[in-house]
Amino acid sequence: MASLFAFLKNKKPVSAPVSPPSPSPASTAATVRIGLGQLLVEGGEPQRNLERAAQMIADAAQQGCDLVLLPETLDFAWTHPSALTEALPIPGAFSDVLCQEALRHNIMVCAGLTEHLNGRNYNAAILISAQGEILTKYHKINLLTVEQPFYAVGQTLNVVDTPLGKIGVNVCADNYLEGLSIGHTLARMGAEFILAPASWTVDYSITEENDPYQQKWVRPFSILAQLYNVAVLSTTSVGYIVGGPYEGKKSIGCSLAVDASGVRAQGVFNEFAGQLVVADIPRPVRPEQGTAIGDMLRRKGYRFDELPA
């Protein structure tokens, strides 16, 4: 991967948002352009999937995006059996392709891959700088029962400072309502943006008219966004699932960007809807830290001292 950095001196630097000494939401929030890259992800076809990912990265750069977010396990596809024996480490050949494309197009990339590490596989997500460096790596924590034979449970959370703001990364079902403590923790750690590669799937008979995902995704994203003033974005794959426990179901896109003002962008609900959805997100202003976050949540009516009904 060292050869990738030979190009570094020819790349223009990423411009960091400039903030005055006393930030206020009305006057200091720069706008971050994020591409939600809905990819056709074919089970067991990492080379073809990575070729499409590279093209999506180029398209996002062409449209002036600062960052492109790609789907979950875009190498082998979610729960495809081939990943059990063919997954690679990170860094490795697959992540190197994404790093090279980030560097070539001077754009940040967040993407889901399968990682083989210490004899186990993980449902991983990586955040790559515009200089082609992996800034952070995350392993999915809130694993569905059906995927637990394929991936081990992650054990760490991280938020990184970038020229675009503080970014936290998780994966798909980490943002279920019952997994929302993961997003709460990323917000407590200072995240301004939470990025989630995903693979949202439904039965083959489900159509846009009976889309089950409004409450399943818009609601938890909105809870985090409105409680903490964060932007939550997720990109999903498209295509029919071949192999594994969900064979015959379909990934249906519907990628989503939500901030405190509401839904900023949403992809088409369709198994054929490979597309780039561009979302212009004002950078959230988050002055509270530590216990001041708890005080802010109390002012908003959040209760810490009640068990669920």
C-alpha positions in Angstrom: 0.0 0.0 0.0 3.0 2.3 0.4 3.1 2.8 -3.4 -0.2 4.5 -3.2 1.3 7.4 -1.3 3.7 8.2 -4.1 0.9 10.2 -5.6 0.4 12.2 -2.4 2.5 15.3 -3.4 0.3 15.7 -6.5 -3.0 15.8 -4.6 -4.6 19.0 -3.5 -5.2 19.2 0.3 -8.6 18.8 1.7 -9.8 22.2 3.0 -10.9 22.1 6.6 -14.0 24.1 7.6 -12.9 27.4 9.3 -14.8 28.3 12.5 -14.7 31.6 14.4 -13.8 31.5 18.1 -17.5 31.5 19.3 -19.4 29.0 17.2 -23.1 29.3 16.7 -25.3 27.0 14.5 -26.5 29.8 12.3 -23.1 31.2 11.3 -20.4 28.6 11.5 -21.7 25.2 10.2 -20.0 24.4 6.9 -21.9 22.2 4.5 -20.5 18.7 3.9 -21.5 17.0 0.6 -21.8 13.2 1.1 -22.5 10.7 -1.6 -24.7 7.7 -0.7 -23.4 5.1 -3.1 -26.1 2.4 -3.5 -24.2 -0.5 -5.2 -25.2 -3.7 -6.8 -23.4 -6.2 -4.5 -23.2 -9.7 -5.9 -22.6 -12.6 -3.5 -19.2 -14.1 -3.8 -18.0 -11.7 -6.5 -15.5 -9.3 -4.8 -13.7 -8.2 -7.9 -16.9 -7.1 -9.7 -18.2 -5.5 -6.5 -14.9 -3.6 -6.0 -15.0 -2.4 -9.6 -18.4 -1.0 -9.1 -17.3 0.6 -5.8 -14.3 2.2 -7.6 -16.7 3.7 -10.2 -19.0 5.0 -7.5 -16.1 6.7 -5.8 -15.2 8.4 -9.1 -18.8 9.4 -9.7 -19.0 10.9 -6.2 -15.8 12.9 -6.7 -17.1 14.1 -10.1 -20.2 15.4 -8.3 -18.1 17.4 -5.8 -18.7 15.1 -2.8 -16.3 15.4 0.2 -17.1 11.8 1.2 -18.7 8.8 -0.3 -20.5 6.1 1.9 -20.7 2.6 0.5 -22.7 -0.5 1.6 -22.0 -3.2 4.2 -19.7 -6.2 3.3 -19.5 -4.9 -0.3 -16.7 -7.5 -1.0 -18.6 -10.8 -0.7 -22.1 -9.5 0.2 -23.7 -9.9 3.6 -23.7 -13.6 4.9 -22.4 -15.0 1.7 -20.7 -18.4 2.5 -17.6 -17.6 0.4 -16.6 -15.0 3.0 -16.0 -17.8 5.5 -13.0 -19.0 3.7 -12.0 -16.1 1.4 -12.2 -13.0 3.7 -9.0 -10.9 3.8 -7.3 -8.9 6.5 -7.5 -5.1 6.7 -5.2 -3.6 5.4 -5.3 -6.1 2.6 -6.0 -6.3 -1.2 -9.6 -5.3 -1.0 -9.1 -2.3 1.4 -6.1 -1.3 -0.7 -8.4 -0.8 -3.7 -10.6 1.5 -1.8 -7.6 3.4 -0.4 -6.1 3.8 -3.8 -9.4 5.2 -5.2 -9.8 7.6 -2.3 -6.3 8.9 -3.0 -6.8 9.1 -6.8 -10.0 11.1 -6.5 -9.1 13.1 -3.4 -12.2 12.0 -1.5 -13.0 10.4 1.8 -14.5 6.9 1.7 -16.4 4.9 4.2 -17.2 1.3 3.2 -18.1 -2.1 4.6 -15.9 -5.1 4.1 -15.4 -8.5 5.6 -12.3 -8.8 7.7 -10.3 -11.9 8.6 -8.4 -11.3 11.9 -6.9 -13.7 14.3 -8.8 -16.7 13.0 -12.2 -14.9 13.0 -14.2 -13.0 10.5 -15.8 -9.6 11.3 -18.4 -7.5 9.6 -16.2 -4.4 9.3 -16.4 -0.8 8.2 -13.4 1.4 7.5 -13.1 5.2 7.1 -10.4 6.3 4.6 -9.0 9.8 4.3 -8.6 11.6 1.0 -4.9 10.8 1.3 -5.7 7.1 1.1 -5.1 6.3 4.8 -7.4 4.2 7.0 -8.4 6.5 9.8 -10.5 4.0 11.8 -11.8 0.4 11.5 -15.0 -0.8 13.2 -16.5 -4.3 13.8 -20.3 -4.6 13.9 -21.6 -5.2 17.4 -25.4 -5.7 17.1 -25.2 -8.8 15.0 -28.4 -10.4 13.8 -28.8 -14.0 15.0 -28.7 -15.2 11.4 -25.3 -13.6 10.8 -23.6 -14.8 13.9 -22.2 -18.0 12.3 -20.4 -15.7 9.8 -19.0 -12.9 12.0 -17.7 -12.4 15.5 -19.0 -9.6 17.7 -17.1 -6.3 17.6 -15.7 -4.9 20.9 -14.7 -1.3 20.2 -16.1 2.1 19.3 -14.2 5.1 18.0 -14.8 8.7 16.8 -12.1 10.4 14.7 -11.3 14.0 14.0 -11.3 14.8 10.2 -11.3 17.9 8.1 -15.1 17.4 7.7 -15.8 17.1 11.4 -15.9 14.3 14.0 -17.0 11.1 12.5 -18.2 7.9 14.2 -18.8 4.6 12.2 -21.1 1.7 12.9 -22.9 -0.9 10.7 -26.5 -1.4 9.7 -28.4 -3.1 12.6 -26.2 -1.2 15.1 -28.9 1.5 14.5 -31.9 -0.6 15.3 -33.9 0.8 18.1 -32.7 -2.0 20.4 -29.1 -1.3 19.4 -29.3 2.5 19.7 -27.1 2.6 22.7 -24.2 2.3 20.2 -25.3 5.5 18.5 -25.8 7.1 21.9 -22.2 6.3 22.8 -20.8 7.6 19.5 -22.7 10.8 20.1 -21.4 11.0 23.7 -17.9 10.6 22.2 -18.5 13.8 20.2 -19.5 12.4 16.8 -21.0 15.0 14.5 -21.6 12.5 11.7 -22.5 8.8 12.3 -21.9 6.8 9.1 -23.3 3.3 8.7 -22.7 1.0 5.7 -25.7 -1.3 5.5 -27.5 -4.0 3.5 -31.2 -3.5 4.1 -33.1 -6.6 2.9 -36.8 -7.6 2.5 -38.7 -10.6 1.2 -38.8 -10.7 -2.6 -42.6 -9.8 -2.6 -42.2 -6.5 -0.7 -42.6 -3.4 -2.9 -42.2 0.3 -2.3 -46.0 0.6 -1.5 -45.6 -1.6 1.6 -42.1 -0.4 2.5 -41.5 -1.6 6.1 -38.5 0.6 6.7 -39.9 4.0 7.6 -40.2 3.3 11.3 -37.4 0.8 11.3 -34.8 3.3 10.1 -36.1 6.9 9.9 -37.3 6.7 13.6 -34.0 5.6 15.2 -32.0 7.9 13.0 -34.3 10.8 14.0 -34.0 10.0 17.7 -30.2 10.3 17.6 -30.3 13.3 15.3 -32.7 15.3 17.4 -31.3 14.4 20.8 -27.7 15.2 20.0 -27.7 17.3 16.9 -25.8 14.7 14.8 -26.3 13.7 11.2 -26.9 9.9 10.7 -26.3 8.5 7.3 -26.6 4.9 5.9 -26.0 3.5 2.5 -27.4 0.2 1.4 -26.7 -2.3 -1.3 -29.2 -3.4 -4.0 -29.8 -6.7 -5.8 -31.1 -10.2 -5.2 -29.3 -12.2 -2.5 -27.7 -15.5 -3.7 -26.3 -17.9 -1.2 -26.5 -17.9 2.6 -29.5 -17.8 5.0 -31.2 -15.0 3.2 -31.0 -16.4 -0.3 -34.0 -15.3 -2.4 -34.5 -12.1 -0.5 -33.5 -8.7 -2.0 -31.5 -5.7 -1.0 -33.6 -2.7 -1.8 -31.5 0.5 -1.5 -33.5 3.3 0.3 -30.3 4.8 1.6 -30.9 7.5 4.2 -29.5 10.8 5.5 -31.1 12.3 8.5 -30.1 15.3 10.7 -31.9 17.3 13.4 -34.0 19.1 10.7 -35.4 15.8 9.3 -34.7 13.6 6.3 -32.1 15.2 4.1 -31.9 12.6 1.4 -33.2 9.1 0.6 -32.5 6.6 -2.1 -35.0 4.8 -4.3 -36.6 1.7 -2.8 -35.8 -0.8 -5.5 -33.6 -3.9 -5.9 -32.3 -2.4 -9.2 -31.7 1.1 -7.9 -28.0 1.3 -8.2 -27.4 5.0 -7.8 -25.5 7.8 -6.2 -27.7 9.9 -3.8 -26.0 13.2 -2.9 -26.8 14.8 0.4 -25.6 18.3 1.4 -25.5 18.3 5.2 -24.7 21.3 7.3 -22.0 20.4 9.7 -23.6 20.0 13.1 -22.5 22.3 15.9 -22.0 20.3 19.1 -20.6 22.5 21.9 -21.6 20.2 24.8 -19.1 17.6 26.2 -19.2 15.2 29.1 -21.8 15.8 31.7 -23.0 18.9 29.8 -24.5 16.4 27.3 -26.6 14.9 30.1 -27.8 18.4 31.1 -28.7 19.1 27.5 -30.7 15.8 27.2 -32.6 16.6 30.4 -33.6 20.0 29.0 -35.0 18.1 26.0 -37.0 15.8 28.4 -34.9 12.7 28.1 -35.3 10.5 31.2 -32.3 8.5 32.7 -34.2 7.1 35.7 -37.0 5.1 34.2 -37.2 1.4 33.1 -39.2 0.7 30.0 -43.0 0.2 30.6 
